[in-house]
Amino acid sequence: MKQFFGMSQTGDLTAAVRGLQSPQFIMLLSNNAQFESHVKALEALYPKVPSIGCIGMSYDTKVVENGVGIIAFSDGVSATANVLEQVTTMPVKYINRVETDIAAIGASRNDTVCIDFCSGNDACVLTTINSVLKGRGIQLVGGTGDGGKVSANGRVYQDAVAYALVRNLKGRVKTYKENIYHQMGDYRFIASNTDRANYIIGSLNGKPAKQVYKDILHVTDEGILTQTFQNPFGKINGDDTCIISIKEINGNSLACFRQVNDSDVLILLELGDYQATVQQTIKNICRDFPKRSAVFSVNCLFRYKLFCEKNYMQTYLKDMSALGCHAGLVGYGEHYNNRFVNQSMTCVVFE
């Protein structure tokens, strides 16, 4: 298979698709002002080609912050695209669409991946989709777009998740997740007074969450939202840690980008040697896939901001380009199989 990446920093879709011929699957990553017109124009240019899209930044060796990026697969791919609607209330109502699409392309464990762009309620969405994918061993990578909108096959949807099932007809696929944080000290917190709908942590060990965070890290109210780049929370999930980023202050509480429930046990994380971690990820991928056709990744917005702050973002993209054709999305949350994570990188590699 082949992966195409085209872009325009000014949002010129014609320029972004220049050179794209006979695509078998397309991803549109656009800006808020032009998203809907781009969706319509892309469908006119490539009618009936399966496509999904969202509002967000894209990248290959450079970042497109407010224009348009096109990622497309061709030459050995079978794909189908669709949506689950009403994701805040009843995404399971549409789950038969996933089952039908799996059958349509003959999806299987080793050669198929599900790529999704979600408008919100990610944890519920992933649980719903995974109820079908898990039994078939099909992996998933995706993320949250901006603006509460996604697209599929030339139509714009709100309160929905757009997904594609992509089968590599010439080799394997495998998903990866990268975590650049590790546990800080021996802090352990029991969450309480949570608001699940708004992802709010009211108390930690019976004390106001905001004050607990400030006292440990010696930051002001204003410093909390940048300190989370260095010190997010974590929730241990088996042998893995789910990163929980702080979104904003809500009185004496902390609103996060991921749901926290009463009685959840949280830890505090700190930034590790991110450059060494990236190099290890690259080595792992090269070990598993000596020959690679494409790598599609989703990097968290907070990782993007952190890497820019450290003057590392351009180096990061250059390092990842050593894998071959690498492109992706800057998301507001990352999806890895059935997990909704923050401040991470998830990716799928095509043999």
Residue frames as qw, qx, qy, qz and C-alpha x, y, z in Angstrom:
[[0.000, 0.887, 0.462, 0.000, 0.00, 0.00, 0.00],
 [0.389, 0.298, -0.024, 0.871, 0.94, 3.65, -0.28],
 [0.205, -0.762, -0.463, 0.404, 0.24, 6.63, 1.99],
 [0.297, 0.572, 0.216, 0.733, -0.22, 10.13, 0.57],
 [0.267, -0.684, -0.389, 0.556, 0.06, 13.36, 2.53],
 [0.272, 0.502, 0.284, 0.770, -0.88, 16.69, 1.01],
 [0.284, -0.649, -0.466, 0.530, -1.35, 20.01, 2.73],
 [0.201, 0.642, 0.180, 0.717, -2.03, 23.71, 2.39],
 [0.298, -0.216, -0.497, 0.786, -1.26, 26.16, 5.18],
 [0.205, 0.065, -0.022, -0.976, -3.90, 28.50, 3.75],
 [0.530, 0.273, 0.658, -0.461, -6.66, 25.91, 3.44],
 [0.495, 0.479, -0.407, -0.600, -6.47, 25.49, -0.35],
 [0.829, -0.020, 0.528, -0.185, -7.94, 22.02, -0.83],
 [0.781, 0.618, -0.068, -0.048, -6.97, 21.89, -4.52],
 [0.222, 0.742, -0.600, 0.198, -3.34, 22.35, -3.56],
 [0.527, -0.417, 0.669, -0.316, -3.60, 19.76, -0.77],
 [0.859, 0.152, 0.468, -0.140, -4.86, 17.00, -3.10],
 [0.476, 0.751, -0.388, -0.243, -2.48, 17.77, -5.94],
 [0.224, 0.470, -0.854, -0.015, -0.94, 14.49, -7.05],
 [0.478, -0.035, 0.778, -0.407, -3.52, 12.30, -5.31],
 [0.542, 0.228, -0.557, -0.587, -4.66, 9.65, -7.75],
 [0.721, -0.086, -0.642, -0.244, -6.92, 6.63, -7.29],
 [0.165, -0.353, 0.686, -0.614, -7.23, 6.80, -3.48],
 [0.502, -0.240, -0.815, -0.164, -8.95, 3.92, -1.73],
 [0.467, -0.701, -0.495, 0.212, -9.43, 5.78, 1.59],
 [0.245, 0.564, -0.056, 0.787, -9.09, 9.47, 2.56],
 [0.417, -0.625, -0.486, 0.447, -8.79, 11.37, 5.85],
 [0.147, 0.738, 0.147, 0.642, -9.55, 15.11, 5.89],
 [0.503, -0.501, -0.382, 0.591, -8.02, 17.27, 8.65],
 [0.183, 0.655, 0.304, 0.667, -9.29, 20.82, 8.30],
 [0.102, 0.027, -0.374, 0.921, -9.81, 24.11, 10.11],
 [0.157, 0.464, 0.721, -0.490, -13.05, 25.19, 11.76],
 [0.292, 0.561, 0.006, -0.775, -13.97, 27.89, 9.24],
 [0.427, 0.426, -0.571, -0.557, -13.55, 25.73, 6.13],
 [0.326, -0.124, 0.929, -0.124, -14.36, 22.26, 7.42],
 [0.603, 0.434, 0.580, -0.335, -17.84, 21.93, 5.96],
 [0.531, 0.749, -0.177, -0.355, -16.90, 23.35, 2.57],
 [0.038, 0.548, -0.825, -0.135, -13.83, 21.09, 2.46],
 [0.497, 0.059, 0.843, -0.197, -15.98, 18.04, 3.19],
 [0.635, 0.622, 0.314, -0.334, -18.30, 18.89, 0.31],
 [0.371, 0.785, -0.414, -0.272, -15.47, 19.70, -2.11],
 [0.195, -0.424, 0.883, 0.049, -13.52, 16.55, -1.28],
 [0.601, 0.254, 0.732, -0.196, -16.55, 14.38, -1.99],
 [0.582, 0.750, 0.055, -0.310, -17.01, 16.11, -5.34],
 [0.179, 0.730, -0.633, -0.185, -13.37, 15.47, -6.24],
 [0.148, 0.231, -0.962, 0.014, -13.36, 11.82, -5.14],
 [0.715, -0.140, 0.007, -0.685, -16.96, 10.60, -5.16],
 [0.953, -0.107, -0.163, -0.233, -17.69, 7.31, -3.44],
 [0.552, 0.334, -0.622, 0.443, -14.17, 6.99, -2.03],
 [0.635, -0.616, -0.449, 0.124, -14.56, 6.11, 1.70],
 [0.287, 0.485, -0.247, 0.788, -13.56, 9.11, 3.78],
 [0.483, -0.725, -0.447, 0.202, -13.63, 10.44, 7.33],
 [0.323, 0.531, -0.092, 0.778, -12.68, 13.89, 8.60],
 [0.450, -0.735, -0.419, 0.286, -12.47, 16.19, 11.59],
 [0.079, 0.948, -0.095, 0.294, -11.31, 19.65, 12.63],
 [0.758, -0.580, 0.173, 0.245, -7.69, 19.57, 13.72],
 [0.056, 0.814, -0.522, -0.249, -4.04, 20.17, 12.92],
 [0.977, 0.193, 0.067, 0.054, -2.15, 17.69, 10.76],
 [0.192, -0.800, 0.531, 0.204, 1.49, 16.92, 10.06],
 [0.949, 0.229, -0.130, 0.176, 4.06, 14.91, 8.21],
 [0.665, 0.026, -0.201, 0.719, 7.48, 16.59, 8.42],
 [0.010, 0.181, -0.119, 0.976, 5.76, 19.93, 9.10],
 [0.066, 0.465, 0.766, -0.438, 2.67, 20.92, 11.09],
 [0.074, -0.437, -0.469, -0.764, -0.40, 22.42, 9.41],
 [0.053, -0.180, -0.628, 0.755, -1.90, 24.57, 12.16],
 [0.338, 0.518, 0.403, -0.674, -4.83, 26.30, 10.47],
 [0.320, 0.373, -0.545, -0.679, -5.04, 25.04, 6.91],
 [0.916, 0.098, 0.076, -0.381, -5.94, 21.63, 5.54],
 [0.134, -0.460, 0.869, 0.121, -4.22, 18.26, 5.46],
 [0.879, 0.186, -0.147, -0.413, -5.12, 15.19, 3.42],
 [0.278, -0.391, 0.877, -0.001, -3.95, 11.69, 4.31],
 [0.829, 0.281, -0.088, -0.476, -4.89, 8.99, 1.81],
 [0.533, -0.275, 0.794, 0.102, -4.17, 5.29, 1.28],
 [0.724, 0.508, -0.190, -0.426, -3.99, 3.55, -2.08],
 [0.531, 0.493, -0.686, -0.069, -2.52, 0.57, -3.92],
 [0.500, 0.040, -0.848, 0.173, -3.57, -2.37, -1.81],
 [0.131, 0.036, 0.612, -0.779, -6.18, -1.20, 0.66],
 [0.286, -0.485, -0.723, -0.399, -9.80, -2.18, 1.17],
 [0.068, -0.080, -0.482, 0.870, -11.73, 0.31, 3.30],
 [0.204, -0.655, -0.638, -0.350, -15.18, 1.34, 4.41],
 [0.095, 0.102, -0.341, 0.930, -16.26, 4.48, 6.29],
 [0.374, -0.594, -0.652, -0.287, -19.31, 5.15, 8.43],
 [0.120, -0.449, 0.338, -0.819, -20.64, 6.89, 11.56],
 [0.336, -0.465, -0.787, 0.226, -22.19, 6.07, 14.91],
 [0.111, -0.580, -0.135, -0.796, -24.62, 8.86, 15.77],
 [0.602, -0.674, -0.103, -0.416, -26.06, 10.14, 19.07],
 [0.646, 0.207, -0.607, 0.415, -22.80, 9.36, 20.87],
 [0.100, -0.348, 0.488, -0.794, -23.75, 11.32, 23.99],
 [0.675, -0.128, 0.283, -0.669, -26.86, 9.21, 24.51],
 [0.865, 0.037, 0.464, -0.187, -27.02, 5.94, 22.57],
 [0.213, 0.613, -0.647, -0.400, -24.16, 5.10, 20.18],
 [0.339, -0.082, 0.937, -0.014, -24.97, 1.40, 20.62],
 [0.614, 0.527, 0.362, -0.463, -28.12, 2.01, 18.57],
 [0.573, 0.731, -0.257, -0.268, -25.94, 2.05, 15.45],
 [0.437, -0.545, 0.707, 0.111, -23.48, -0.72, 16.32],
 [0.813, 0.279, 0.510, 0.026, -24.76, -3.02, 13.58],
 [0.463, 0.870, -0.154, -0.076, -23.07, -0.65, 11.11],
 [0.167, -0.700, 0.694, 0.035, -19.67, -1.75, 12.43],
 [0.673, -0.044, 0.737, -0.042, -20.62, -5.40, 12.10],
 [0.708, 0.644, 0.280, -0.075, -21.81, -4.88, 8.52],
 [0.274, 0.895, -0.348, -0.058, -18.64, -2.98, 7.58],
 [0.430, -0.504, 0.748, 0.039, -16.38, -5.68, 9.03],
 [0.731, 0.229, 0.643, 0.009, -18.09, -8.24, 6.83],
 [0.540, 0.822, 0.083, -0.162, -17.99, -5.97, 3.77],
 [0.279, 0.817, -0.505, -0.007, -14.18, -5.83, 3.62],
 [0.923, 0.014, -0.369, 0.105, -13.44, -9.24, 5.13],
 [0.100, -0.798, 0.428, -0.412, -11.69, -7.62, 8.08],
 [0.901, -0.165, -0.376, 0.136, -9.43, -9.83, 10.18],
 [0.662, -0.705, -0.055, 0.248, -7.16, -9.69, 13.20],
 [0.685, -0.286, 0.232, 0.628, -3.77, -9.26, 11.55],
 [0.383, 0.204, 0.428, 0.793, -4.48, -6.99, 8.61],
 [0.100, -0.725, -0.467, -0.497, -7.26, -4.59, 9.66],
 [0.241, -0.178, -0.442, 0.845, -7.41, -1.47, 11.81],
 [0.042, -0.837, -0.534, -0.117, -10.29, 0.80, 12.82],
 [0.301, 0.055, -0.094, 0.948, -9.45, 4.53, 12.63],
 [0.129, -0.767, -0.625, -0.061, -11.92, 6.88, 14.29],
 [0.117, 0.243, -0.111, 0.957, -12.50, 10.62, 14.75],
 [0.275, -0.577, -0.755, 0.147, -14.88, 11.47, 17.60],
 [0.052, -0.678, -0.125, -0.723, -16.81, 14.59, 18.58],
 [0.290, -0.487, 0.475, -0.673, -16.97, 13.66, 22.29],
 [0.844, -0.245, 0.271, -0.392, -18.05, 11.12, 24.93],
 [0.427, 0.560, -0.700, -0.117, -15.01, 9.14, 23.85],
 [0.203, -0.267, 0.898, -0.284, -14.90, 6.54, 26.62],
 [0.668, 0.270, 0.524, -0.454, -18.48, 5.43, 25.91],
 [0.650, 0.622, -0.253, -0.355, -17.85, 5.42, 22.17],
 [0.234, 0.524, -0.819, -0.007, -14.76, 3.22, 22.52],
 [0.411, -0.065, 0.835, -0.361, -16.57, 0.77, 24.78],
 [0.719, 0.442, 0.264, -0.467, -19.36, 0.55, 22.21],
 [0.596, 0.632, -0.440, -0.230, -17.11, 0.01, 19.18],
 [0.025, 0.477, -0.867, 0.139, -14.85, -2.38, 21.09],
 [0.691, 0.017, 0.582, -0.429, -17.82, -4.60, 21.86],
 [0.851, 0.493, 0.051, -0.171, -17.63, -5.63, 18.20],
 [0.433, 0.743, -0.504, 0.075, -13.91, -5.28, 17.49],
 [0.381, -0.573, 0.683, -0.245, -12.64, -7.18, 20.53],
 [0.854, 0.021, 0.490, -0.175, -14.09, -10.55, 19.61],
 [0.811, 0.571, 0.068, 0.107, -12.46, -10.31, 16.19],
 [0.727, -0.338, 0.113, 0.587, -9.12, -9.02, 17.47],
 [0.411, 0.679, 0.234, 0.562, -9.31, -5.84, 15.40],
 [0.444, -0.326, -0.253, 0.795, -7.25, -2.94, 16.74],
 [0.090, 0.903, 0.379, 0.180, -8.24, 0.74, 16.88],
 [0.421, -0.196, -0.072, 0.883, -6.45, 4.09, 16.72],
 [0.071, 0.744, 0.460, 0.479, -8.10, 7.49, 16.67],
 [0.281, -0.133, -0.337, 0.889, -8.74, 10.75, 18.45],
 [0.052, 0.777, 0.539, -0.323, -11.02, 13.63, 19.31],
 [0.344, 0.447, 0.298, 0.771, -11.47, 16.45, 16.82],
 [0.053, -0.206, -0.282, 0.935, -12.34, 20.08, 17.55],
 [0.296, 0.046, -0.222, -0.928, -15.63, 21.91, 17.09],
 [0.551, 0.142, 0.659, -0.491, -17.95, 19.01, 17.89],
 [0.737, 0.526, -0.055, -0.422, -18.09, 17.95, 14.22],
 [0.457, -0.267, 0.783, 0.326, -16.86, 15.00, 12.19],
 [0.603, 0.468, -0.240, -0.600, -17.46, 13.87, 8.63],
 [0.525, -0.077, 0.838, 0.126, -17.94, 10.61, 6.79],
 [0.388, 0.327, 0.764, 0.398, -18.37, 10.05, 3.06],
 [0.113, 0.352, 0.354, 0.859, -19.06, 13.70, 2.25],
 [0.411, -0.726, -0.397, -0.384, -21.50, 14.45, 5.09],
 [0.086, 0.408, -0.514, 0.749, -20.94, 16.46, 8.28],
 [0.635, -0.491, -0.588, -0.104, -22.22, 15.10, 11.58],
 [0.168, -0.579, 0.444, -0.663, -22.49, 16.44, 15.10],
 [0.675, -0.314, 0.504, -0.438, -22.63, 14.27, 18.22],
 [0.951, 0.280, -0.050, -0.121, -21.07, 11.41, 16.29],
 [0.487, -0.531, 0.615, 0.320, -17.99, 9.30, 15.74],
 [0.707, 0.601, -0.268, -0.260, -16.74, 8.81, 12.20],
 [0.629, -0.417, 0.646, 0.111, -14.85, 5.58, 11.73],
 [0.651, 0.535, -0.446, -0.300, -13.15, 3.64, 8.98],
 [0.865, -0.218, 0.446, 0.069, -12.18, 0.01, 8.78],
 [0.372, 0.778, -0.459, -0.211, -8.98, -0.24, 6.76],
 [0.940, -0.101, 0.318, 0.075, -7.65, -3.59, 5.57],
 [0.011, -0.723, 0.599, 0.344, -4.06, -3.87, 4.36],
 [0.932, 0.295, 0.030, -0.209, -4.17, -6.31, 1.45],
 [0.675, 0.569, -0.411, 0.229, -0.38, -6.59, 1.35],
 [0.434, 0.245, -0.662, 0.559, 0.63, -7.20, 4.95],
 [0.430, -0.486, -0.679, 0.342, 0.03, -6.78, 8.66],
 [0.102, -0.743, 0.007, -0.661, -1.07, -3.85, 10.80],
 [0.596, -0.345, -0.579, 0.437, -0.28, -3.10, 14.43],
 [0.169, -0.895, -0.112, -0.397, -1.13, -0.30, 16.85],
 [0.579, 0.009, -0.442, 0.685, 1.20, 1.33, 19.39],
 [0.294, -0.916, -0.206, -0.181, 0.85, 3.75, 22.30],
 [0.556, 0.291, -0.339, 0.701, 3.61, 5.97, 23.62],
 [0.484, -0.841, -0.241, -0.026, 3.75, 7.33, 27.19],
 [0.471, 0.534, -0.308, 0.631, 6.44, 9.89, 28.08],
 [0.385, -0.645, 0.272, -0.602, 5.43, 10.09, 31.77],
 [0.589, -0.052, -0.776, 0.219, 6.18, 7.99, 34.86],
 [0.541, -0.722, -0.431, -0.020, 4.99, 7.98, 38.46],
 [0.131, 0.641, -0.326, 0.683, 6.12, 10.83, 40.70],
 [0.232, -0.371, 0.638, -0.634, 6.87, 9.81, 44.26],
 [0.111, -0.179, -0.975, 0.077, 4.41, 7.59, 46.07],
 [0.354, 0.112, 0.193, -0.908, 1.38, 9.88, 45.88],
 [0.102, -0.296, -0.917, -0.248, -1.93, 8.01, 45.79],
 [0.286, 0.039, 0.177, -0.941, -5.30, 9.75, 45.76],
 [0.147, 0.439, 0.886, -0.028, -8.88, 8.57, 46.15],
 [0.081, -0.180, -0.297, -0.934, -11.13, 10.74, 44.00],
 [0.006, -0.550, -0.787, 0.279, -14.48, 11.93, 45.33],
 [0.177, 0.742, 0.254, -0.595, -17.10, 14.60, 44.67],
 [0.242, -0.112, 0.655, 0.707, -16.64, 13.90, 40.97],
 [0.562, 0.550, 0.178, -0.592, -18.92, 15.05, 38.17],
 [0.630, 0.021, 0.707, 0.322, -18.70, 12.31, 35.56],
 [0.496, 0.752, 0.426, 0.083, -20.57, 14.24, 32.89],
 [0.180, 0.974, -0.103, 0.088, -18.18, 17.20, 33.08],
 [0.810, 0.250, -0.327, 0.417, -15.00, 15.25, 33.91],
 [0.137, -0.784, 0.263, -0.545, -14.57, 17.11, 37.22],
 [0.641, -0.126, -0.636, 0.411, -12.53, 15.98, 40.23],
 [0.346, -0.844, -0.122, -0.391, -13.91, 17.68, 43.33],
 [0.528, -0.737, 0.387, -0.168, -11.74, 16.15, 46.05],
 [0.702, 0.354, -0.596, 0.163, -8.59, 14.07, 46.46],
 [0.491, -0.090, -0.718, 0.484, -8.25, 12.17, 49.73],
 [0.266, -0.729, -0.597, 0.205, -11.08, 14.30, 51.09],
 [0.227, -0.600, -0.019, 0.767, -9.41, 17.65, 50.33],
 [0.483, 0.794, 0.085, -0.359, -10.20, 20.13, 47.51],
 [0.872, 0.247, 0.257, 0.336, -8.50, 18.81, 44.38],
 [0.363, 0.853, -0.058, 0.369, -7.15, 22.18, 43.29],
 [0.344, -0.849, 0.346, -0.204, -5.46, 22.79, 46.62],
 [0.891, -0.240, 0.360, 0.141, -3.93, 19.31, 46.74],
 [0.760, 0.486, 0.165, 0.400, -2.35, 19.80, 43.31],
 [0.125, 0.907, -0.134, 0.380, -1.10, 23.31, 44.17],
 [0.582, -0.737, 0.327, -0.107, 0.42, 22.27, 47.50],
 [0.906, -0.094, 0.325, 0.256, 2.38, 19.34, 46.06],
 [0.678, 0.410, 0.262, 0.550, 3.74, 21.18, 43.02],
 [0.315, -0.564, -0.118, 0.754, 3.98, 24.67, 44.52],
 [0.176, 0.281, 0.510, 0.794, 2.11, 26.39, 41.72],
 [0.253, 0.224, 0.247, -0.908, -0.44, 29.20, 41.60],
 [0.612, 0.485, 0.524, -0.340, -3.94, 28.91, 40.16],
 [0.475, 0.775, -0.203, -0.364, -2.61, 30.42, 36.94],
 [0.035, 0.586, -0.794, -0.157, 0.22, 27.89, 36.78],
 [0.680, 0.000, 0.694, -0.237, -1.93, 24.77, 37.00],
 [0.775, 0.554, 0.196, -0.231, -2.87, 24.67, 33.31],
 [0.486, 0.718, -0.498, 0.005, 0.75, 24.68, 32.16],
 [0.320, -0.499, 0.771, -0.235, 2.00, 22.48, 35.01],
 [0.864, 0.122, 0.405, -0.274, -0.20, 19.66, 33.72],
 [0.676, 0.639, -0.363, -0.062, 2.19, 19.41, 30.74],
 [0.190, 0.536, -0.761, 0.312, 4.82, 18.31, 33.26],
 [0.074, -0.053, 0.885, -0.457, 2.61, 16.66, 35.88],
 [0.614, -0.178, -0.376, -0.671, -0.70, 15.17, 34.80],
 [0.682, -0.253, 0.549, -0.413, -2.61, 12.66, 36.88],
 [0.360, 0.245, -0.853, -0.288, -2.56, 8.98, 36.09],
 [0.813, -0.141, 0.271, -0.495, -4.96, 6.10, 36.60],
 [0.140, -0.350, 0.918, 0.119, -3.47, 2.62, 36.78],
 [0.832, 0.233, -0.007, -0.503, -5.24, 0.21, 34.45],
 [0.992, 0.069, 0.002, 0.108, -3.70, -3.23, 34.85],
 [0.729, -0.229, 0.152, 0.627, -0.10, -2.95, 33.71],
 [0.314, 0.502, 0.289, 0.752, -0.80, 0.34, 31.94],
 [0.148, -0.496, -0.384, 0.764, -1.29, 3.93, 33.12],
 [0.214, 0.745, 0.513, 0.369, -3.99, 6.17, 31.64],
 [0.293, -0.036, -0.128, 0.947, -2.89, 9.81, 31.61],
 [0.055, -0.810, -0.584, 0.004, -5.45, 12.37, 32.81],
 [0.324, 0.244, 0.029, 0.914, -4.76, 15.97, 31.79],
 [0.042, -0.607, -0.490, 0.625, -6.16, 18.98, 33.61],
 [0.283, 0.612, 0.523, 0.521, -8.39, 21.11, 31.37],
 [0.049, -0.621, -0.007, -0.782, -9.35, 24.01, 33.64],
 [0.079, -0.050, -0.704, 0.704, -10.04, 25.12, 37.20],
 [0.397, -0.514, -0.544, -0.532, -13.64, 24.90, 38.36],
 [0.569, -0.753, 0.019, -0.329, -13.90, 26.65, 41.72],
 [0.418, -0.636, 0.640, -0.109, -11.91, 24.43, 44.10],
 [0.878, 0.115, 0.465, -0.013, -12.21, 21.51, 41.68],
 [0.116, -0.472, 0.647, 0.588, -10.26, 20.44, 38.60],
 [0.799, 0.466, 0.163, -0.344, -11.94, 19.75, 35.26],
 [0.453, -0.369, 0.724, 0.366, -10.06, 17.17, 33.20],
 [0.440, 0.396, -0.516, -0.619, -10.00, 15.86, 29.64],
 [0.476, 0.006, -0.869, -0.135, -10.90, 12.36, 30.80],
 [0.672, -0.524, -0.211, -0.479, -13.64, 11.06, 33.04],
 [0.197, 0.234, -0.803, 0.512, -12.81, 10.34, 36.68],
 [0.626, -0.465, -0.504, -0.373, -15.25, 8.53, 38.97],
 [0.542, -0.655, 0.323, -0.415, -15.75, 8.49, 42.72],
 [0.853, -0.360, 0.379, -0.014, -13.35, 6.03, 44.39],
 [0.789, 0.549, -0.150, 0.232, -10.96, 5.96, 41.41],
 [0.688, -0.569, 0.139, 0.428, -7.36, 5.64, 42.58],
 [0.485, 0.853, -0.060, 0.185, -5.11, 8.24, 40.97],
 [0.726, -0.326, 0.041, 0.604, -1.37, 8.83, 41.03],
 [0.108, 0.929, -0.116, -0.333, 0.72, 11.86, 40.08],
 [0.853, 0.295, 0.212, 0.375, 2.94, 11.63, 37.01],
 [0.162, -0.826, 0.234, 0.487, 6.03, 13.51, 35.90],
 [0.656, 0.714, -0.200, -0.141, 7.65, 14.05, 32.52],
 [0.843, -0.281, 0.348, 0.299, 10.43, 11.60, 31.71],
 [0.232, -0.444, 0.555, 0.664, 13.14, 11.52, 29.05],
 [0.666, 0.551, 0.296, -0.406, 10.77, 12.05, 26.14],
 [0.405, 0.691, -0.509, -0.317, 13.48, 11.99, 23.48],
 [0.088, -0.311, 0.946, -0.027, 14.71, 8.59, 24.63],
 [0.545, 0.271, 0.695, -0.383, 11.13, 7.31, 24.74],
 [0.610, 0.660, -0.053, -0.435, 10.52, 8.41, 21.15],
 [0.254, 0.586, -0.747, -0.184, 13.70, 6.69, 20.00],
 [0.295, -0.097, 0.930, -0.195, 12.63, 3.49, 21.76],
 [0.640, 0.466, 0.412, -0.450, 9.23, 3.61, 20.03],
 [0.513, 0.685, -0.381, -0.350, 10.95, 3.97, 16.66],
 [0.029, 0.422, -0.906, -0.008, 13.21, 1.00, 17.46],
 [0.490, 0.120, 0.790, -0.350, 10.23, -1.12, 18.53],
 [0.667, 0.589, 0.140, -0.434, 8.39, -0.36, 15.30],
 [0.389, 0.659, -0.602, -0.229, 11.47, -1.12, 13.16],
 [0.200, -0.261, 0.934, -0.139, 11.95, -4.40, 15.03],
 [0.556, 0.308, 0.685, -0.356, 8.33, -5.45, 14.47],
 [0.634, 0.714, 0.283, -0.085, 8.13, -4.11, 10.91],
 [0.547, -0.292, 0.400, 0.675, 11.43, -4.20, 8.99],
 [0.116, 0.212, 0.540, 0.806, 9.44, -3.00, 5.97],
 [0.100, 0.562, 0.560, -0.601, 6.80, -0.32, 6.47],
 [0.246, 0.537, 0.576, 0.564, 4.33, 1.13, 3.99],
 [0.147, -0.666, -0.133, -0.719, 2.82, 3.80, 6.25],
 [0.321, -0.285, -0.676, 0.599, 2.51, 5.10, 9.79],
 [0.219, -0.659, -0.291, -0.658, -0.56, 7.08, 10.85],
 [0.399, -0.177, -0.638, 0.634, -0.38, 8.67, 14.32],
 [0.266, -0.835, -0.307, -0.371, -2.42, 10.83, 16.67],
 [0.443, 0.066, -0.441, 0.777, -0.47, 13.17, 18.94],
 [0.244, -0.755, -0.552, 0.258, -2.16, 14.95, 21.83],
 [0.134, 0.898, 0.096, 0.407, -2.51, 18.73, 21.64],
 [0.518, -0.836, 0.181, -0.005, -0.71, 18.94, 24.99],
 [0.814, -0.148, 0.331, 0.454, 2.21, 16.89, 23.66],
 [0.488, 0.647, 0.254, 0.528, 2.33, 19.25, 20.70],
 [0.153, -0.948, 0.021, -0.280, 2.42, 22.27, 23.02],
 [0.726, -0.609, 0.259, 0.184, 5.04, 20.65, 25.25],
 [0.783, 0.109, 0.332, 0.515, 7.27, 19.71, 22.30],
 [0.300, 0.805, 0.155, 0.488, 6.95, 23.23, 20.89],
 [0.410, -0.899, 0.100, -0.116, 7.84, 24.70, 24.29],
 [0.749, -0.452, 0.391, 0.286, 10.92, 22.46, 24.38],
 [0.293, 0.729, -0.439, -0.436, 11.82, 23.34, 20.74],
 [0.387, -0.213, 0.893, 0.090, 11.53, 19.63, 19.97],
 [0.700, 0.441, 0.400, -0.395, 8.50, 19.38, 17.67],
 [0.575, 0.699, -0.328, -0.271, 10.39, 19.73, 14.40],
 [0.017, 0.490, -0.870, 0.047, 13.06, 17.28, 15.59],
 [0.570, 0.061, 0.739, -0.355, 10.32, 14.86, 16.61],
 [0.742, 0.557, 0.145, -0.344, 8.74, 14.91, 13.16],
 [0.386, 0.690, -0.599, -0.130, 12.13, 14.46, 11.55],
 [0.234, -0.330, 0.896, -0.185, 12.89, 11.49, 13.80],
 [0.664, 0.249, 0.607, -0.360, 9.53, 9.87, 13.03],
 [0.627, 0.657, -0.186, -0.375, 10.05, 10.39, 9.30],
 [0.009, -0.509, 0.855, 0.098, 12.86, 7.83, 9.55],
 [0.567, 0.115, 0.778, -0.245, 10.09, 5.23, 9.68],
 [0.258, 0.276, 0.749, 0.545, 9.13, 6.13, 6.12],
 [0.165, -0.450, -0.381, -0.791, 5.81, 7.73, 5.27],
 [0.263, -0.401, -0.706, 0.520, 4.56, 9.14, 8.60],
 [0.148, -0.367, -0.182, -0.900, 1.60, 11.53, 8.94],
 [0.283, -0.404, -0.824, 0.279, -1.07, 12.25, 11.51],
 [0.260, -0.761, -0.354, -0.478, -3.46, 14.35, 13.54],
 [0.108, 0.167, -0.555, 0.808, -3.03, 16.58, 16.58],
 [0.447, -0.486, -0.680, -0.319, -6.00, 15.49, 18.69],
 [0.346, -0.565, 0.240, -0.709, -7.81, 16.52, 21.86],
 [0.731, -0.279, 0.548, -0.294, -7.66, 12.97, 23.20],
 [0.287, 0.430, -0.805, -0.293, -6.20, 9.77, 21.85],
 [0.907, -0.039, 0.131, -0.399, -7.79, 6.37, 21.28],
 [0.158, 0.464, -0.871, -0.036, -5.93, 3.10, 21.65],
 [0.264, -0.170, -0.947, -0.065, -8.07, 0.01, 21.21],
 [0.354, -0.689, -0.613, -0.160, -10.67, 0.38, 23.99],
 [0.482, -0.509, -0.304, 0.645, -8.78, 3.11, 25.90],
 [0.148, 0.913, 0.167, 0.342, -9.31, 6.87, 25.88],
 [0.696, -0.329, -0.141, 0.623, -6.02, 8.50, 26.90],
 [0.060, 0.998, 0.023, -0.022, -4.51, 11.98, 27.23],
 [0.130, -0.873, 0.454, 0.120, -1.06, 13.46, 26.58],
 [0.724, -0.150, 0.649, 0.180, -0.06, 10.38, 24.58],
 [0.351, 0.471, -0.548, -0.595, 0.77, 9.30, 21.05],
 [0.746, 0.114, 0.645, -0.121, -1.06, 6.42, 19.42],
 [0.294, 0.559, -0.523, -0.572, -0.32, 5.09, 15.96],
 [0.903, 0.179, 0.376, -0.105, -0.94, 2.30, 13.50],
 [0.103, -0.569, 0.680, 0.451, 1.81, 0.83, 11.36],
 [0.864, 0.406, 0.096, -0.281, 1.12, -0.81, 8.00],
 [0.674, -0.268, 0.577, 0.374, 3.53, -3.42, 6.70]]
